[in-house]
Amino acid sequence: DLRIQPEEEGVKMCKAIQDWKADWQREMAPILKEQLRGEVKEELRGEVKEELRGEVKEELRGEVKDQITKQVTESTQLFSLKNVMRNLHLTAEQAGAALEIPKTDMERLIQKL
């Protein structure tokens, strides 16, 4: 008779291995899940930090660029204003109007003259 009997040593051994495996999985599943959560959280933190660094750098670049542009524009306007005033013997207001400098900019430039 070649049929496997439920009381044979091999069957008992296989059942014991299956039971041990099931017990191990029940015990280890929460531990492994927690480890995985920790690894995922750490990875996400790293990604978020990198993304924030990139955004901050980009924002700072924009602010610096705007500030430099503003300073260069103001310097150029002041230089042009002084030259027109000197060469054409005009007042600051007349030179500003000739150069089409906006009134808000003119107020600031006049203070710096």
WOCOR-V307936 format. One record per backbone hydrogen bond with DSSP energy under -0.5 kcal/mol. CO is the residue of the C=O (numbers start at 1). NH is the residue of the N-H. Records with the same first field share a line. If there is no record, write none. Layout:
CO->NH + NH
This chain:
5->8
8->12
9->13
10->14
11->15
12->16
13->17
14->18
15->19
16->20
17->21
18->22
19->23
20->24
21->25
22->26
23->27
24->28
25->29
26->30
27->31
28->32
29->33
30->34
31->35
32->36
33->37
34->38
35->39
36->40
37->41
38->42
39->43
40->44
41->45
42->46
43->47
44->48
45->49
46->50
47->51
48->52
49->53
50->54
51->55
52->56
53->57
54->58
55->59
56->60
57->61
58->62
59->63
60->64
61->65
62->66
63->67
64->68
65->69
66->70
67->71
68->72
69->73
70->74
71->75
72->76
73->77
74->78
75->79
76->80
77->81
78->82
79->83
80->84
81->85
82->86
83->87
84->88
85->89 + 90
91->95
92->96
93->97
94->98
95->99
96->101
97->100
102->106
103->107
104->108
105->109
106->110
107->111
108->112
109->113
110->113
